[in-house]
């Protein structure tokens, strides 16, 4: 090793739960060592960065950030580790999410596990939902668009800022012809609203969801059934909004009543409409981007919090699309 590589940087772990930082069998340290030309070693209450050359400084930044998260009650997971390391190696600096180290958005039902944002983009999304009555979130799969909207809806419900949650999704795959599906109305719409129910189950629990649905506190509806309604004191989530037509988007947005909030999520790279139909999610940006009270939040590959391969898959499709457009 060169003298530069021999330098050891030490970080203090005194007073923190090391398992929450290191992970089972130090899996988080091993993730950080992958692609790092150095060693991460824990001795007592000290974490030592041995070697690493020019990456030793960035590694210190990432570890200091993770340690501070643990001091504030977080349990570090692989998604957070990869996100921070990718951001510092890709941009040369650590992207701070500000609120990611602060108070939890919500505690999962029956658990002390807190729901927190994991990226700067997600933090901007949460702040937009707090500050605006209508929020559009556009981004690829895995960026937390739907999940964070559901988390905020449950938070508003628990704090009695709204009386109910309304989950809406276009049933594009069936051409809105729900009568051709077997069963009653709930059976017909369940396949389309399953992702929203999954997000609710993660943070609330199936039993409580059933009670909320039974008493009308949580309502799930296909977009086709929203016409003519006025939604007061409600947190309304329109998912998969890229599959709304311009007319459907106008219809949905004009349902909003007093003391209500609407969050519209979608991925404009996955539009399933007929070729001649323009997506309402694209059109609405063209006409509402400067409207007071309306916010648009763009999420990208840096905000993906699913399996690490999801980010690579999204990046690969984006690269292929750019290449195709150039030819």
C-alpha positions in Angstrom: 0.0 0.0 0.0 1.0 3.6 -0.6 1.3 5.9 2.5 -2.0 7.4 1.4 -3.7 4.0 1.6 -2.2 3.3 5.0 -4.2 6.0 6.6 -6.9 4.8 9.1 -10.1 6.8 9.8 -11.9 6.0 13.0 -15.6 6.7 13.8 -17.1 6.6 17.3 -19.9 4.0 17.9 -20.4 4.6 21.6 -24.0 4.6 22.7 -25.5 3.2 19.6 -27.0 -0.2 18.9 -24.4 -1.7 16.6 -26.7 -4.3 15.2 -29.0 -1.5 13.8 -26.0 -0.1 12.0 -24.0 -3.2 10.9 -26.9 -5.5 10.2 -26.9 -9.3 10.8 -23.4 -10.7 10.5 -22.2 -7.2 9.5 -24.0 -7.4 6.1 -24.2 -3.6 5.8 -20.4 -3.3 6.1 -19.9 -6.0 3.5 -22.2 -4.2 1.1 -20.1 -1.0 1.6 -16.8 -2.9 1.1 -18.0 -4.2 -2.3 -16.2 -2.0 -4.8 -14.3 -0.2 -2.0 -10.5 -0.8 -2.1 -10.2 -0.9 1.7 -11.5 -2.5 4.9 -14.2 -1.7 7.4 -13.4 -3.1 10.8 -15.3 -2.7 14.1 -13.3 -3.0 17.3 -15.3 -2.3 20.5 -16.9 1.1 20.1 -14.8 2.2 17.1 -15.4 1.6 13.4 -12.1 1.8 11.4 -11.8 2.6 7.7 -8.5 1.1 6.6 -7.2 2.2 3.2 -9.5 3.0 0.4 -7.5 5.7 -1.2 -9.6 8.6 -2.6 -12.8 6.8 -1.6 -11.9 6.8 2.1 -13.3 10.3 2.5 -16.7 9.5 0.8 -16.8 6.3 2.9 -16.4 8.3 6.0 -19.3 10.6 5.0 -21.6 7.7 4.3 -20.8 5.9 7.6 -21.2 9.1 9.6 -24.6 9.6 8.0 -25.6 6.0 8.8 -24.4 6.3 12.4 -26.4 9.5 12.9 -29.5 7.7 11.5 -29.0 4.9 14.1 -28.6 7.5 16.9 -32.0 8.9 15.9 -33.7 5.5 16.1 -33.4 4.1 12.6 -32.5 0.6 11.7 -30.2 0.7 8.6 -31.2 -1.6 5.8 -29.5 -2.6 2.5 -31.6 -0.1 0.5 -30.4 2.9 2.6 -26.8 1.7 2.4 -26.8 1.3 -1.4 -28.6 4.6 -1.9 -26.1 6.6 0.1 -23.1 4.9 -1.4 -24.4 5.2 -4.9 -25.2 8.9 -4.5 -21.7 9.7 -3.1 -19.9 7.7 -5.8 -22.1 8.9 -8.6 -22.2 12.6 -7.8 -19.1 13.1 -5.6 -21.2 14.2 -2.7 -23.7 12.8 -0.3 -27.3 13.7 -1.2 -29.1 14.6 2.0 -32.8 13.9 2.3 -33.1 16.3 5.3 -36.2 14.6 6.8 -34.7 11.1 6.4 -32.9 11.5 9.7 -35.8 13.2 11.4 -39.1 12.2 12.8 -40.8 9.1 11.4 -43.8 9.7 9.0 -45.8 6.9 10.7 -45.3 3.8 12.8 -46.3 0.5 11.2 -49.3 -1.2 12.9 -48.4 -3.5 15.8 -44.7 -2.5 15.5 -42.2 0.1 16.5 -40.8 0.1 13.0 -41.0 3.6 11.7 -41.7 4.6 8.1 -39.2 7.2 6.9 -38.2 8.6 3.5 -35.1 7.1 2.0 -34.0 9.7 -0.6 -34.0 13.4 -1.3 -36.7 12.9 -3.9 -39.0 11.1 -1.5 -38.5 13.9 1.0 -39.4 16.5 -1.6 -42.5 14.4 -2.3 -43.6 14.2 1.3 -43.1 18.0 1.8 -45.2 18.7 -1.3 -48.0 16.5 0.1 -47.9 18.5 3.3 -47.8 21.9 1.6 -50.2 21.5 -1.3 -53.8 20.3 -1.8 -53.1 18.7 -5.2 -49.8 16.8 -5.8 -48.7 14.9 -8.9 -45.9 12.4 -8.4 -44.3 11.0 -11.6 -41.5 8.4 -11.6 -40.6 4.8 -12.4 -41.5 1.7 -10.5 -40.1 1.3 -7.0 -39.8 5.0 -6.1 -42.4 4.9 -3.4 -45.0 7.0 -5.2 -48.0 4.9 -4.0 -46.6 3.8 -0.7 -45.8 7.3 0.6 -49.1 8.6 -0.6 -50.9 5.9 1.5 -48.6 6.6 4.5 -49.5 10.3 4.4 -53.2 9.4 4.0 -53.1 7.2 7.1 -51.2 9.9 9.0 -53.9 12.5 8.0 -56.6 10.1 9.1 -55.0 9.3 12.4 -54.6 13.0 13.1 -58.3 13.6 12.1 -57.3 16.0 9.4 -59.6 14.0 7.0 -62.6 11.8 7.7 -61.8 9.2 5.0 -59.4 7.9 2.4 -60.5 7.3 -1.2 -58.4 5.1 -3.4 -58.9 5.3 -7.1 -57.4 3.6 -10.1 -58.3 3.4 -13.8 -59.3 -0.1 -14.9 -57.6 0.2 -18.3 -56.9 -3.5 -18.7 -60.6 -4.2 -18.8 -61.5 -1.1 -20.8 -63.6 0.0 -17.8 -66.0 -2.8 -18.7 -66.2 -4.2 -15.2 -69.4 -6.1 -15.8 -67.5 -8.7 -17.7 -65.6 -9.7 -14.6 -67.1 -12.3 -12.2 -68.4 -11.5 -8.7 -69.9 -8.3 -7.1 -68.5 -4.8 -7.5 -65.8 -5.4 -4.9 -64.7 -8.6 -6.5 -64.5 -6.8 -9.9 -62.3 -3.9 -8.7 -60.0 -5.8 -6.3 -57.5 -6.8 -9.0 -57.0 -3.2 -10.0 -56.8 -1.8 -6.5 -54.6 -4.6 -5.1 -51.4 -2.4 -5.1 -53.1 0.2 -3.0 -54.4 -2.5 -0.5 -50.9 -4.0 -0.4 -49.5 -0.6 0.7 -52.2 -0.2 3.3 -51.5 -3.8 4.7 -47.9 -3.0 5.1 -48.6 -0.1 7.5 -52.0 -0.8 8.9 -52.7 -4.5 9.0 -55.4 -6.5 7.2 -57.8 -6.6 10.1 -58.0 -2.8 10.5 -58.3 -2.3 6.8 -61.3 -4.6 6.8 -63.0 -2.6 9.5 -62.2 0.7 7.8 -63.7 -0.5 4.5 -66.8 -1.9 6.3 -67.6 1.5 8.0 -66.6 3.5 4.9 -63.5 5.2 6.3 -61.5 3.7 3.5 -63.2 3.5 0.1 -61.8 1.9 -3.1 -63.3 2.8 -6.4 -62.5 2.5 -10.1 -62.1 5.8 -11.8 -65.2 5.2 -14.0 -67.4 5.4 -10.8 -66.1 8.8 -9.7 -68.3 10.9 -12.1 -70.8 13.1 -10.4 -69.3 12.9 -6.9 -67.9 15.6 -4.6 -65.3 14.4 -2.1 -65.2 16.5 1.1 -62.9 16.0 4.1 -61.1 13.2 2.2 -57.5 12.2 1.2 -57.9 11.0 -2.4 -55.2 8.9 -4.1 -55.4 8.3 -7.9 -52.8 5.6 -8.8 -51.6 4.6 -12.3 -52.7 8.1 -13.5 -50.7 7.7 -16.7 -53.6 5.5 -17.9 -56.2 8.3 -17.6 -57.4 10.1 -20.6 -57.5 13.9 -20.6 -61.3 13.8 -20.0 -60.9 11.4 -17.1 -58.2 13.5 -15.5 -60.4 16.6 -15.7 -63.3 14.6 -14.2 -61.2 13.3 -11.3 -59.7 16.7 -10.4 -63.0 18.4 -10.3 -64.3 15.9 -7.7 -62.2 17.6 -5.0 -64.4 19.2 -2.3 -63.7 21.2 0.9 -60.9 20.2 3.3 -59.7 17.5 0.9 -56.3 16.6 -0.6 -55.5 14.7 -3.8 -52.4 12.9 -4.7 -52.0 11.6 -8.3 -49.2 9.1 -9.1 -48.0 7.6 -12.3 -45.2 6.5 -14.6 -45.4 8.1 -18.0 -43.1 5.4 -19.4 -45.8 2.7 -18.9 -48.9 4.1 -20.6 -51.4 1.5 -21.6 -53.9 3.8 -23.4 -54.7 3.3 -27.1 -52.2 5.0 -29.4 -54.6 7.9 -30.3 -55.3 8.7 -26.7 -53.2 11.4 -24.9 -52.4 10.6 -21.3 -54.2 13.0 -18.8 -51.1 12.9 -16.6 -49.0 14.4 -19.4 -51.6 16.9 -20.4 -52.2 18.2 -16.9 -48.6 19.2 -16.5 -48.9 21.4 -19.6 -51.8 23.4 -18.2 -51.4 23.3 -14.4 -47.6 23.5 -13.8 -47.9 27.2 -12.7 -51.2 26.8 -10.8 -50.9 27.8 -7.1 -51.7 25.0 -4.7 -50.7 22.3 -7.2 -47.2 20.6 -7.0 -45.4 18.3 -9.4 -42.7 16.0 -8.0 -40.4 14.0 -10.3 -38.8 10.9 -8.9 -36.1 8.9 -10.7 -33.7 6.0 -10.4 -32.0 7.5 -7.4 -35.3 7.2 -5.5 -35.9 3.5 -6.2 -36.2 1.6 -2.9 -37.0 -1.9 -4.2 -34.6 -4.7 -5.0 -31.3 -3.2 -6.3 -31.9 -4.8 -9.7 -35.0 -2.6 -10.2 -32.8 0.5 -10.5 -30.6 -1.3 -13.0 -33.6 -2.4 -15.0 -35.1 1.1 -15.0 -31.8 2.6 -16.1 -31.4 0.0 -18.9 -34.8 0.8 -20.3 -34.2 4.5 -20.1 -30.9 4.1 -21.9 -32.5 1.9 -24.6 -35.2 4.5 -25.1 -32.7 7.3 -25.5 -30.7 5.3 -28.0 -33.9 4.4 -29.9 -34.9 8.1 -30.1 -31.6 9.1 -31.5 -31.7 6.6 -34.4 
